[in-house]
Amino acid sequence: TVQAPLAVGGGEELSLQVAITNRNTVAVESATLIVEYPPGTQEVDMPGKELFRQRVPVGGIKPGEMLQIPVNARIFGEENEEKTIAISVEYRVAGSNATFFKEAEPLRVIVSSSPVSLSIEGIREVSSGQEVALTLVLSSNSPSPLADLLIEAEYPFGFDFSESDPEPAKGQNLW
């Protein structure tokens, strides 16, 4: 079974409590907890390092014994986006060479807020040929520092880029 919050802010730490119970009459050997994360998940202790799959060695579990295993990750996504995390246990039982596999119900977590918000300030209507000044406002909602962010602009047909401050990092549409 898995205990987790229903929602987490983008870029915030998601703490899961996984309980594994041995309901067999024989001991479980070489158990491994496997957690599969959605794209954009990062390790808590290594900001910027993407986390796809986590394997946590559990070892042996006696008959009737329950183990509580904490698992943490940093989830990123758009506001109100649903993320799915798959959790399973791989194990062997005493006296058998077979490897067994048990899946928990997929865990669904809502990203309650985006780690970054972007807004554009400027006029709403323009005439053909009129020069327009736009201001991009980028704000961090994340409790931890964010690095290596890129902003890419897509211009409408007929738009002619003239200048920006700061200068684009590449071409006329990437900062």
N, C-alpha and C positions, 0 to 999 in steps of 0.2 A: 504494500500500500504506500501511497505517496501523499504527504501533506505539503501544500504549497499555497501561497496567496493566489487569489483570483486575478489580481492585476499587479503590475510592476511598472514603474516609470522607466522610460527608455534610457539606457545607460546605467541604470541602478542595479545593484546586486540582487539576484534572485536566490533565495535560500530555500532549498528543498529538504525535507526530512523523509528518507526512504526507510520503510520498515520491511525487513525480510523475515518471514516466519517459516520454519521447517515443520511442515505438517506430516512428514513421513515418519515411519516407525524406525527408520535407520538414519544414521548421520549423513549429512550432506558434506561433500568434500570439494575443495577447490572452487568455491563459489566466487563468481565475479559479477559485480553490478555494472551494467552497461547503460549509459545515458547518451542518447542521440539528440543533439540540439539543432534548432533551426538556423539557417544562414544568418550571419551577422552577430552570433553569440561570441563573447570573448571570455578569456580566463580572467578571474578576479585578481590573481596575484601578478599577472603579466598583461597590463593594459596594451591593447593593440593586437594581441595574439589571438587569432580566431580559434574557436573551440567547436569542433564538429562532433566528435565522439569522445566520451570519457569512459575509461575502464578502471574500476575500483576493485582491487583484489579484496575479497572478504574472508576467504579461507574456509574453515570448517564450521558447521552449524549443527549442534546436537538436536535430536528429536524433540520437538516442542519448543525449542529455543527461538527467541525473536531478537534480531539485531537492528539497532537504529543507526542509520548511516547518513550523516549530513553531506549535502552536495550543494556547491555554490557556483554561480556563473553570472556574467553580466550580459543582460539581454538588450538588444537594440532593435528598433523598428519604428514605424510610423504610429502616430497617435491612434488609438482604438484598433490597432491591428492585432489579430489573434495569432499567437505563436503556439506550435505544437511540439511537445517534447516526448520522445519515446523512451520508456524505461523498461529494462528487462534484466533477468538474472540467468546466467549460464552456470551449470553446476554438474557434478557427478555424485553418485551415491556409493556408499561403501559396498564393495563386492561386485562392482560393475565397471566396465570400461566405457560405457555409453556416456555421451554428454547430453544433458537435458537443458531445456530452455523454457523460461516462463516469462511472459510479457504482462506488464501492468496495463491498465486502460491508459490510452494516450492522455497526457496532461495538456490542458489548454490554458494558456495564460494570456491575458489582454495587456498590451502595452498602453498604459494609462496616459502617458505623455511622451512626446517626441524628445530626444535628447537635444535637438537643435530646432529652432524655429527661424523661418526666413520670411520677411515681408518686404514689399516693394512700395515705396512712397513716391508719388508723382501725380500728375493730372490725369483725369479719366477720359477726356476727349481731346483730340488733336485734329488739326486741319492738315491737308496734304502739304508736304514741304516744311511744316513747322518743326523747329528744333525743340526737343524734349529733354528735360533733366530728370533722371530717375535716381532714387537713393535706395540701396539695398540695406536692410537692417537684419543682421545675423545675431541671434541670441542663443546662449547655451542654457539648457534646462537640466544639464547633467551635474550630479554632485562631484564628479571627477573630471579632470582636465581632458579635453578632446583634442586630438592632434590629426594632422594630415587631412584636413577637410578641403574639399573642392567645391566651387560654385560654378555651374555651367549655365549659360544663358542660351535660350532658343528665341530667335527674333522672328517676328511675323514678316510675311512677304512685303517687300518694299522698304523695310527698315534699313537705314544706313548708319552703322556705328561710326562715331567720330572720335570720342576719347573717354577715358575713365581715370579715376584716381582712387585706388592704386591702379597701375597699369595691369592688363591681363597677363597671366603667366604664360599663356599660349594662345596664339591667334587673337581673335576679338571677342571670345566668349568663354574663356576659362580662367578663373581666379583661384 
